[in-house]
Amino acid sequence: MEFRDLKNQYLKNKTAIDSAIQNVLLSSHFIGGEPVSQLEEKLADYVGVKHCITCANGTDALQLALMAWEIGEGDAVFVPDFTFFSTGEVVPWVQATPVFVDVDKDTFNLSPESLEEAIQNVIREGKLVPKVVIAVDLFGQPADYPEIRKITQKYNLLLLEDGAQGFGGRIGEKKACSFGDISTTSFFPAKPLGCYGDGGAVFTDNDEWAELIRSYKVHGKGMDKYDNVRIGLNSRLDTLQAAVLLAKFDCFVNEEIDAVNSVAKKYSECLVNFVDVPIIKEGFLSSWAQYTIKVKDKENRDKIQIFFNENGIPSMVYYSKPLHFQKAFKESTNQYVSLNNTVELCNKVLSLPMHPYMQKAEVYKIIKAIKNYYV
């Protein structure tokens, strides 16, 4: 049993993927070219924004957004404490200060109440200038953007959507990666829409920011790559990765999102009386990068994982340590609000196998194992 089955996904799309890769190899255009342009157009149209700019990975995508906004020393950037390291990592990289915010225990996403409290405390202290909120679409469900947007507008802050895990999700008919002033995603292989290496993208409706990001991602280029008008990065999406994403895209949109939601529905229906199952807010759709349950405590989780291993069931813990506990952030931030929900979640969360190609027998094996553990 695979935690996320990329082999079956490849076999499902083998003809299209093989053909796409072969065409790139025959063209010998490995950087840029038509597949990259086609992908950016397709993704922008799907998300419903004016600009999509691909880049080397999801971390660079976040950094490029902060660079376009000229975020730097003395600026406060509000980051959920319960997320992957890169969400916070990019903030000190541009010399700004991450301010960690607690999350909602049911959705795992940024808590609007904790966010506003953190903003007010930073303003009250007077040492930093609030500038940006980074909201993460954790495990596939978009953050509570209707409420978060009210707060960013109230305090005149920029909103950066980290949609690395959320691509394909939506609120009503509005899709993930369209909620931020700038939004980003990752095409890491295990993400909802993944390539066969690293890759990322930035989304925005703002022409000026889009132009800056296109410059920054290629060494700060001006008219061409030998005209360098600013200090930038080397952050391009390889043509082969663009071709793979194009080959996988239609299947992702037309089949895979429905498939993972079907698996999640079965999990939740059968497990709700045994563990705390993930809560999807009314009107929200998750793309289910992970299906994450909550158990009693860390000791109980460790025992369940041992039981799973004995029964051939893979599982993962996302995430075992809050960002504010990470040594790398020790010198770059202060704590402005309680982060108790995050600390509790780090001791309770456990992610089960989740992907569009799960067989019914696999799903029921996992459900049966959890029931047997608790009986």
Residue pairs with C-beta under 8 A, 6 or more apart in sequence:
1 312
1 313
1 314
1 353
1 362
1 365
2 8
2 314
2 353
2 355
3 314
3 315
3 316
3 353
3 354
3 355
4 190
4 353
4 354
4 355
5 355
5 357
5 358
6 189
6 190
6 194
8 357
9 248
9 256
9 355
9 356
9 357
10 17
12 251
12 357
13 247
13 248
13 251
16 247
16 248
17 244
17 247
17 248
19 247
20 35
20 243
20 244
20 246
20 247
21 240
21 243
21 244
23 243
24 30
24 33
24 35
24 239
24 240
24 243
27 33
29 239
30 238
30 239
30 240
31 236
31 238
31 239
32 236
32 239
33 239
35 239
35 242
35 243
35 246
36 54
36 237
36 239
36 242
38 242
38 246
39 52
39 54
39 237
39 242
39 245
39 246
39 249
40 52
40 53
40 54
40 201
41 52
42 246
42 249
43 52
43 54
43 201
43 203
44 50
44 51
44 52
44 203
46 175
46 249
46 253
47 175
47 176
47 177
47 178
47 183
47 203
48 174
48 175
48 178
49 177
49 178
49 183
49 203
49 204
49 205
50 204
50 205
50 206
50 207
50 210
51 202
51 203
51 204
51 205
51 206
51 207
51 210
52 201
52 202
52 203
53 64
53 201
53 202
53 203
53 210
53 213
53 214
53 217
54 199
54 200
54 201
54 202
54 236
54 237
54 242
55 61
55 64
55 199
55 200
55 201
55 202
55 213
55 217
55 235
55 236
55 237
56 198
56 199
56 200
56 217
56 233
56 234
56 235
56 236
56 237
57 186
57 188
57 198
57 199
57 200
57 235
58 86
58 162
58 164
58 184
58 185
58 186
58 187
58 188
58 191
58 200
59 86
59 89
59 90
59 186
59 200
60 200
60 217
60 233
60 235
61 184
61 185
61 186
61 200
61 201
61 202
62 86
62 87
62 90
62 134
62 160
62 162
62 184
63 90
63 93
63 94
63 233
64 202
64 213
64 216
64 217
64 233
64 235
65 160
65 182
65 184
65 202
65 209
65 213
66 77
66 90
66 91
66 94
66 96
66 132
66 160
67 94
67 212
67 213
67 216
67 232
68 182
68 209
68 212
68 213
68 216
69 131
69 132
69 158
69 182
69 209
71 77
71 91
71 94
71 96
71 131
71 132
72 94
72 95
72 96
73 95
73 96
74 96
74 97
74 128
74 129
75 96
75 97
75 128
75 129
75 130
75 131
75 132
76 96
76 97
76 99
76 122
76 128
76 129
76 130
76 131
76 132
77 91
77 96
77 97
77 98
77 99
77 131
77 132
77 133
77 134
78 98
78 99
78 101
78 115
78 118
78 119
78 130
78 132
78 133
78 134
78 157
79 87
79 88
79 91
79 98
79 99
79 100
79 101
79 134
79 323
80 87
80 100
80 101
80 102
80 103
80 109
80 110
80 134
80 135
80 136
80 138
80 323
80 342
81 100
81 101
81 102
81 103
81 322
81 323
81 324
81 339
81 342
82 102
82 103
82 108
82 138
82 319
82 322
82 323
82 341
82 342
82 345
82 346
83 136
83 138
83 162
83 319
83 323
84 164
84 318
84 319
85 323
85 326
85 328
86 164
87 134
87 136
87 162
87 323
88 98
88 100
88 323
88 326
88 329
89 328
91 97
91 98
91 134
91 332
92 98
92 329
92 332
96 131
96 132
97 128
97 332
97 333
98 323
98 329
98 332
98 333
99 118
99 122
99 128
99 333
99 334
99 336
100 118
100 322
100 323
100 324
100 333
100 335
100 336
100 337
100 339
100 342
101 110
101 111
101 114
101 115
101 118
101 337
101 339
102 111
102 114
102 337
102 338
102 339
102 340
102 341
102 342
103 109
103 110
103 111
103 114
103 138
103 341
103 342
103 345
104 110
104 111
104 144
104 341
105 294
105 341
105 344
105 345
106 278
106 279
107 138
107 141
107 143
107 144
107 278
107 279
107 280
107 281
108 138
108 139
108 141
108 278
108 292
108 345
108 349
109 135
109 136
109 137
109 138
109 141
109 142
109 143
109 144
110 133
110 135
110 136
110 143
110 144
110 148
111 341
112 144
112 147
112 148
112 150
112 151
114 337
114 338
114 341
115 133
115 148
115 151
116 151
117 336
117 337
118 336
118 337
119 130
119 151
119 155
119 157
121 336
121 337
122 128
122 130
122 336
123 130
123 155
125 336
130 155
130 157
131 157
131 158
132 157
132 158
132 159
132 160
133 148
133 151
133 152
133 157
133 158
133 159
133 160
134 160
134 161
134 162
135 143
135 145
135 148
135 159
135 160
135 161
135 162
135 179
135 180
136 143
136 162
136 164
136 165
136 166
137 143
137 161
137 162
137 163
137 164
137 165
137 166
137 169
137 176
138 165
138 166
139 165
139 278
139 286
139 288
139 289
139 290
139 291
139 292
139 318
139 351
140 165
140 166
140 168
140 169
140 192
140 260
140 286
140 287
140 288
140 289
140 290
141 166
141 169
141 278
141 280
141 281
141 284
141 286
142 163
142 166
142 169
142 170
142 171
142 176
142 179
142 284
143 161
143 179
144 281
145 159
145 161
145 171
145 179
146 171
148 159
149 159
149 179
151 157
152 158
152 159
158 181
158 182
159 179
159 180
159 181
160 180
160 181
160 182
160 183
160 184
161 176
161 177
161 179
161 180
161 182
161 183
161 184
162 184
163 169
163 176
163 177
163 183
163 184
163 185
164 184
164 185
164 186
164 188
164 191
164 200
165 186
165 191
165 192
165 287
165 289
165 290
166 176
166 177
166 185
166 192
166 286
166 287
166 289
167 176
167 177
167 185
167 191
167 192
167 193
167 287
168 175
168 176
168 192
168 193
168 252
168 253
168 256
168 257
168 287
169 175
169 176
169 284
169 285
169 286
169 287
170 176
170 284
170 285
171 179
171 283
171 284
171 285
172 283
176 183
176 185
176 287
177 183
177 184
177 185
177 201
177 203
178 203
180 203
180 204
181 204
181 206
182 202
182 203
182 204
182 206
182 209
183 202
183 203
183 204
184 200
184 201
184 202
184 203
185 191
185 193
185 200
185 201
185 203
186 199
186 200
187 193
187 194
187 195
187 198
187 199
187 200
187 201
187 237
187 241
187 245
188 194
188 195
188 198
188 199
189 195
189 196
189 197
190 289
191 289
192 252
192 256
192 257
192 260
192 287
192 288
192 289
193 245
193 248
193 249
193 252
194 248
195 241
195 242
195 244
195 245
196 240
196 241
196 244
197 238
197 240
197 241
198 241
199 237
199 238
199 241
199 242
199 245
200 237
201 237
202 210
202 213
204 210
204 213
215 221
215 222
215 229
215 230
215 232
216 230
216 232
216 233
216 235
217 232
217 233
217 235
217 236
218 225
218 232
218 234
218 235
218 236
219 225
219 228
219 232
219 233
219 234
220 228
220 229
220 230
220 231
220 232
221 227
221 228
221 229
221 232
222 228
222 229
255 356
256 356
257 285
257 287
259 356
259 357
260 287
260 288
260 354
260 355
260 356
261 285
261 286
261 288
263 288
263 291
263 354
263 355
263 356
263 358
263 363
264 278
264 286
264 288
264 291
264 354
266 363
266 367
267 277
267 291
267 352
267 363
267 366
267 367
268 277
268 278
270 367
270 371
271 277
271 293
271 367
271 370
274 370
274 371
274 374
275 293
275 294
275 295
275 370
275 374
276 293
276 294
276 295
276 348
277 293
278 286
278 291
278 292
278 293
280 286
288 354
289 354
290 316
290 318
290 351
290 354
291 351
291 352
291 353
291 354
292 318
292 349
292 350
292 351
292 352
293 349
293 350
293 351
293 352
294 345
294 348
294 349
294 350
295 301
295 304
295 348
295 350
296 348
297 347
297 348
298 347
298 348
301 317
301 347
301 348
301 349
301 350
303 373
304 315
304 350
304 370
304 373
305 315
305 317
305 350
307 369
307 373
308 314
308 315
308 369
311 365
311 369
313 353
313 365
313 366
313 369
314 353
315 350
315 351
315 352
315 353
316 350
316 351
317 349
317 350
317 351
318 349
318 351
319 346
319 349
320 346
321 346
322 339
322 342
322 343
322 346
323 329
324 333
324 335
324 339
324 342
352 366
353 362
353 366
